[in-house]
Amino acid sequence: MMKRQLGQTDIFFPVPAALIVGGTNEEADLATIAWVGMLSSTPPIVGVSFDKRRYTLELIRKTKEFTVNIPSTEYYKETDYCGMVSGRNTNKFEKAGLTPTPGSKIETPIIKECPFNLECKVVQEIQLGDYVLLMGEIVETHIDEDKVEFVNNRPQIDISKTNPLVYCATVREYWELGKKLGNAFQSGKELLNK
Ligand SMILES: Cc1cc2nc3c(=O)[nH]c(=O)nc-3n(C[C@H](O)[C@H](O)[C@H](O)COP(=O)(O)O)c2cc1C
């Protein structure tokens, strides 16, 4: 297959469409953020990249904490709404019918309707062009109890029940995951002795 060169772009896919919450109590706000990913395991650190103008970023900078909430596909319209409207003058939680719920380690709420949630404390901030990369140490992880099983004391998350929303930036489309193909660190073994 021949390749087409697209030049220097910010096209990158697939990514999660995460709902990031900043602030506390009535002041909490949320924004849809696609530029999010794990950066380190020990300690677990997640990176979240905000345009400098975001109100959610302003709130996070005050408390130095945020939560990452992964919506399931049924919430794609609410997720889109939270990515189009600023919370500076609007209560997006109310408008989107999403519920801020207390976490356990920080004051910033998690979102009840999202099956998977991380509580994070900001450990570093880096300016990158017109964006700010926040690095947050994950201090607690939440998963809906009907979407996890414990095998040998290790949590096994049921991905199909969790049904995370996927965003494809270049075409600006929301997708869902397809079917499971195999197990990581296992499926490639048949190529080891080829
Ligand atoms: C699918 C999607 C992904 C987005 N990803 C980002 C992102 O990675 N970083 C960012 O700063 N804004 C991103 N946005 C835009 C913000 O969510 C949007 O500007 C939002 O209104 C900010 O709200 P706030 O001002 O209440 O913080 C995204 C929007 C959508 C719809």
PDBQT file of the ligand as one rigid body, heavy atoms in Angstrom, charges set to zero:
ROOT
HETATM    1  C1  LIG A 201     -14.255  15.192  21.565  1.00  0.00    +0.000 C 
HETATM    2  C2  LIG A 201     -13.635  16.406  22.187  1.00  0.00    +0.000 A 
HETATM    3  C3  LIG A 201     -12.335  16.365  22.654  1.00  0.00    +0.000 A 
HETATM    4  C4  LIG A 201     -11.739  17.488  23.231  1.00  0.00    +0.000 A 
HETATM    5  N1  LIG A 201     -10.451  17.400  23.681  1.00  0.00    +0.000 NA
HETATM    6  C5  LIG A 201      -9.885  18.486  24.274  1.00  0.00    +0.000 A 
HETATM    7  C6  LIG A 201      -8.543  18.397  24.793  1.00  0.00    +0.000 A 
HETATM    8  O1  LIG A 201      -7.879  17.357  24.704  1.00  0.00    +0.000 OA
HETATM    9  N2  LIG A 201      -8.030  19.509  25.403  1.00  0.00    +0.000 N 
HETATM   10  C7  LIG A 201      -8.741  20.679  25.530  1.00  0.00    +0.000 A 
HETATM   11  O2  LIG A 201      -8.232  21.642  26.111  1.00  0.00    +0.000 OA
HETATM   12  N3  LIG A 201     -10.003  20.777  25.050  1.00  0.00    +0.000 NA
HETATM   13  C8  LIG A 201     -10.589  19.716  24.445  1.00  0.00    +0.000 A 
HETATM   14  N4  LIG A 201     -11.873  19.799  23.969  1.00  0.00    +0.000 N 
HETATM   15  C9  LIG A 201     -12.612  21.083  24.105  1.00  0.00    +0.000 C 
HETATM   16  C10 LIG A 201     -13.150  21.338  25.519  1.00  0.00    +0.000 C 
HETATM   17  O3  LIG A 201     -13.807  20.216  26.055  1.00  0.00    +0.000 OA
HETATM   18  C11 LIG A 201     -14.148  22.509  25.453  1.00  0.00    +0.000 C 
HETATM   19  O4  LIG A 201     -13.461  23.684  25.065  1.00  0.00    +0.000 OA
HETATM   20  C12 LIG A 201     -14.939  22.747  26.740  1.00  0.00    +0.000 C 
HETATM   21  O5  LIG A 201     -16.011  23.590  26.419  1.00  0.00    +0.000 OA
HETATM   22  C13 LIG A 201     -14.110  23.334  27.856  1.00  0.00    +0.000 C 
HETATM   23  O6  LIG A 201     -14.945  23.551  28.952  1.00  0.00    +0.000 OA
HETATM   24  P1  LIG A 201     -14.543  24.472  30.206  1.00  0.00    +0.000 P 
HETATM   25  O7  LIG A 201     -14.243  25.864  29.676  1.00  0.00    +0.000 OA
HETATM   26  O8  LIG A 201     -15.764  24.410  31.062  1.00  0.00    +0.000 OA
HETATM   27  O9  LIG A 201     -13.337  23.845  30.827  1.00  0.00    +0.000 OA
HETATM   28  C14 LIG A 201     -12.485  18.698  23.369  1.00  0.00    +0.000 A 
HETATM   29  C15 LIG A 201     -13.813  18.727  22.916  1.00  0.00    +0.000 A 
HETATM   30  C16 LIG A 201     -14.385  17.599  22.329  1.00  0.00    +0.000 A 
HETATM   31  C17 LIG A 201     -15.815  17.652  21.840  1.00  0.00    +0.000 C 
ENDROOT
TORSDOF 0
